Amino acid sequence: MQIDYREVGLKCGIEIHQMLDTRTKLFCSCPTSLRKDEADFEFVRWLRPTRSEMGEMDPAALFEYKKGVHYRYEVFEKNVCLVEMDEEPPHELNKEALELTLMFALMVNANPVDEIHVMRKIVIDGSNTTGFQRTALIALGGAVNVGGKIVPIQTICLEEDAARKVESREKAREVVYRLDRLGIPLIEIATAPVIETPREAEKVAYRIGQLLRALGRVKRGLGTIRQDLNISIKNGAKIEIKGVQELELIPKIVEYEVLRQLNLLKIKDELRKRGIRPEDIKEEFIDVTNILRETKSRIAQKTLRRGGVALALKLPGFTGLVGKEIQPGRRLGTEFADRARYWAEVGGIFHSDELPGYGISKKEVDEIRSCLKCREIDAFVLVFESEEKARQALHAVVERAREALNGVPEETRGANPDGTTRFLRPRPGKARMYPETDIRPVRVTRELLEKLRENLPELPEQKLEKFIKKYKLSEELAKKIIDSIYVYTFENIVENIDINPTLVASTLTNTLVNLRREGIPISALTESIFHDLFQKIAKGEVAKEAIPDILSYIALHKVRSVEDAIGKLGLGKLDINELEKIVDEILKENIEYIREKGERAFGKIMGILMSKVRGRVDGSIAAQLLKKKLASFS
């Protein structure tokens, strides 16, 4: 389906959350590293929503509370303190994180606030032990230039990251979180909703990401930068899509959300054409267990055997619409099922547009339709569960079906790996924010801003020009290293070691990409490893051909130094006499082939030679010696 995005009135804004690579967390002195080992101890909490200063309660917080879940927190003594455990008030705002956020604000010409006040944002999904997230407005306004279009920035905030979800134990109504990530500083940048196409959304996110990387002290890797999208179309609704981690997925998510809203609007029009009103959709849940007592549906039999029931709900006028695809692989019935799962934690629902099927026969479908007094245009939904859960699930379906009569309901959705989205929770309201009373306001002085302005980093386009002119990189390689996590590692190495910048840049981009594709854990390679490796190459202690082998060995075996890896791999530098002996041996072993082919034998013999000396001698030196030796056979 071709969509004219300007005609449908697409408006999209992006919120980018970037984890800062500061020495300590936002409100304590704990380090900002993440752990992979076993936790030192655990504790359990139950959270409940609070009212705002105006006595209002946020609907999203109330929604989470009603699920009746409790939370188990895993604690690491070196990465978590009493602040994260909510047993001690927060310390002062991290100065390093604040200065980085102010520097970004100055880079995009935003206006820093005169005084920073930390606020509490109610969040009771368990990701914060306190029941709220601390956030502070740092600057307003500013803009980024994307392909000649000025995209305004509305707000720049500094906030604490949430805990990491480890596991959801549905039967125990328990969610497990790790507290190592809780409190790591995040910078949040929110653009105005002026993005008009899916591709433009990707370009805006890419540009802001470039500027964030220019700061230098930002974390890289999966999960360290997250994009939320706010999307609406004409006659649709504002939808917030959370947790987009892959830049390349943004255009597809925007496209699929527009498609979803357009299809929901078509469903609304069809329901109205059929004369359906909200009051026609009644909360009348009919027990059809007897009809399905002998059904061949395995799901149904499993539930009924353990004492569950089969409840059915008539949906007047919904025939052919519940099964209508609104996103690739997702239907209106999928949206019903999302709500049912969230509110009642059921496995799913059946609907008449997909029946007979799943072991439910046509005869059983006809009997259910007769029991519900369905007309030809009426659909029905079927749930197999305990009676209490089944009623909760069908109540959620009733609410969502009534919303279908109005088109697109405002809600918060989560991004799926294929670009489609799923229901997460209702849209939060204004009642979720209130002041943090445990942290003093911070004055932003003119002197501080002038000091930061003098030390602003180079913009990506300035670096690109420098890398091409000063370091003689190709434009393609220069762009790769600028977009890389290792851009500052590259600059540090080429500024302090007399080595070919192209070799360094290619290693930090192409070589590492290839190693990652081979399953090598390149995250184990530190800046000091790269610095030491190129130092040895510059001194002639190891050949550049050994780079992939050395890095692979260090990453896989966690050796302490480049020197240890060279020793273990037997990659000590060959002197010219040793190299000559090896060449002579190879020539002697292949004398007949060389006499037959002459100088054309070079390719094969060079391959044999490099298989024996790769990493111990520069390839150009080996090739030069081999050519000289082969010439003597002519």
Residue, then its C-alpha position, 0 to 999 in steps of 0.5 A: m500500500q503506497i501512502d502519501y504521508r503528507e496527505v494523511g497528515l503524518k506528524c512524528g516527533i522523536e525522543i532519544h535517550q542516550m546513556l552517558d559514560t560518566r564515572t559515577k551514577l546520577f545521584c550517588s558515587c556508584p560506577t556506571s558499569l553493567r554486570k553479567d555475574e551472579a548478584d550478591f543478594e536480593f530484596v522484594r518490594w510492592l509498589r503503589p501509585t501516589r496522587s499528584e499535588m492536585g490530588e490526581m492519579d496518573p492512569a498509567a500508574l494505576f494501570e500497572y498497580k492493578k496488575g498486582v505484581h511484586y518485584r524482586y531486585e538483584v543487588f551488586e555490592k560494588n555497583v549498587c548502594l542504599v540510594e538505588m535501594d531507596e534506603e537513603p536520600p539521593h546525593e547531589l546531581n552528578k556534575e559531570a553528567l550535567e556539564l555533558t548535557l549542557m554541552f549538548a544543549l549549546m551544540v544545538n543552540a538550545n537555551p539552558v534554564d537558569e535553575i535546575h529542579v529535579m522532578r519525580k515522574i511516577v513509574i510503578d512498573g518496578s523499573n524504579t525501586t522508589g516508584f518514580q524516576r528522577t528527571a530534570l529539565i536542562a534546556l529548551g529550544g534549539a534545533v538540528n539541521v537535517g538535509g536542509k530542514i530545521v527540526p526544532i528541539q523542544t526539551i533536553c533533560l537529564e534523568e536516571d536510567a531504570a533497572r534492567k528487567v531480567e525475568s517475568r515470573e507470571k505464575a508467581r506474579e513477580v518481575v525480577y530486575r537488576l539494579d546495576r543500571l538503575g541511576i546511570p545518567l541519561i540525556e533525553i532529547a525531544t524534537a518537535p512533531v515536524i517529521e513528515t516521512p518515515r525516512e526523515a525520522e531515521k535521518v533526524a535520529y541519526r543526526i542527533g545520534q551523531l551529535l551525541r557521539a561527538l560528546g565523546r563520553v557516551k556509552r555505546g552498544l545495544g541498549t545504550i541509546r533508545q528512541d521513542l516515537n510519537i506518531s499521529i495522523k489526521n483524524g488519528a491519535k497520538i501514539e507513543i512507541k517505546g524502546v526502539q533500539e535499532l536506527e534502521l527499524i525507525p522508518k518501518i515502525v513509522e510506516y507500520e504505525v501510519l498503516r495501523q491508524l489508517n486501517l483502524l479509521k477504515i474499521k471505524d467508518e465501516l462500523r458506523k456504516r453498519g449502525i453500531r453504537p458503543e452501547d450495542i457492545k454489552e458486557e454480557f459474557i455467556d458460558v459456552t463450556n457445555i458446547l465445547r466440552e467435547t471439542k478437539s481444541r487442545i488449548a480448550q481441553k487443557t483449560l477445561r480439564r483443570g476446571g476452567v470455563a469457556l466464556a463468549l462475548k458477542l461483538p455486534g457488527f464486527t464480522g470480517l473486521v476482527g480478522k482484518e489485518i491492520q499491520p503485517g501479521r497483526r489484526l484487530g483481533t491481535e489488539f483485542a488479545d493484547r488488551a486481554r493478556y495485559w489486563a487478565e494475563v490470559g494466553g490469548i483469545f479466539h474470535s469468529d473471523e478465524l473459526p472454525g479452526y484450532g480444533i474448533s469445528k464449524k458445528e461448534v461455531d454455529e452452536i455458539r453463534s446460536c447461543l449468542k443470538c448472533r446476526e450475520i454481521d455479528a462476530f464473537v470472541l471466545v476465552f478459555e480460562s478460569e472464570e475470573k480471568a476470563r471475565q477480566a479478559l472479556h471486559a478488556v475486549v469490550e473496552r477495546a471494541r468500544e474504542a474501535l468505534n472512535g478510531v484510534p485510541e491514545e496509548t503507549r505501544g512497544a516496538n516489535p523486532d519486525g517493525t510492528t507494535r504491541f499495546l503496552r499501557p494507556r498514555p500517561g497523564k500530567a499527574r505523573m510529575y511532581p517536585e523532588t524534595d530531597i535534591r537542592p536546585v542547581r544554578v546554571t551560571r553564565e560563567l559555567l556556560e562560557k567555560l563549556r562553550e569554549n570546550l565544545p567538541e568538533l561537529p561530525e562534519q568538522k571531523l570528517e573534513k579533518f580526517i580526509k585532509k589531515y589523515k588522508l582517509s577515504e571519505e567512506l572510511a572517514k564516515k565509518i570511523i566517525d559513526s563508530i564507537y572508536v572515533y576517539t580511540f582512533e584520534n588518540i592513536v594516530e595523534n600519539i603513534d607514528i602509524n598509517p591512519t588508514l590501517v588504524a581506521s580500517t581495523l577499528t571499523n572493517t576488521l572489528v565488524n568482521l570479527r563480530r560477525e564471526g562471533i568474537p566478543i569484541s566488547a572485551l577489547t579495550e582502548s589500551i589493547f588497541h593502543d598497545l597493539f598499534q604501538k608494537i606494529a609501529k615499532g616493527e615488533v609484530a606485522k599488521e597482518a597479525i591484527p585479526d589473530i591477535l584481537s581474536y585471541i585476546a577477546l576469546h581468551k581474555v589475556r592480559s596484554v598484546e604481548d601475552a597474545i603474541g607469545k601464545l600465538g607464536l607471532g614474534k617478528l621474523d628477521i630477514n635471514e629467517l624469512e629467507k630460509i623459509v622462502d628457500e625451503i618453499l621454493k625447493e619444495n615447489i621447484e617443478y611447479i616454478r620451472e613450469k610456470g615461471e613468474r606466474a607461479f608467484g600467486k600460489i607460492m606467495g599464498i604458501l609463504m604467507s600461510k607460514v609467516r602471516g603475522r610475523v612479517d610485513g606482507s610487502i617485505a615477504a612479496q618483495l623477497l619472493k619476487k627477487k628469488l623467483a626472478s633467479f629462476s628465469 
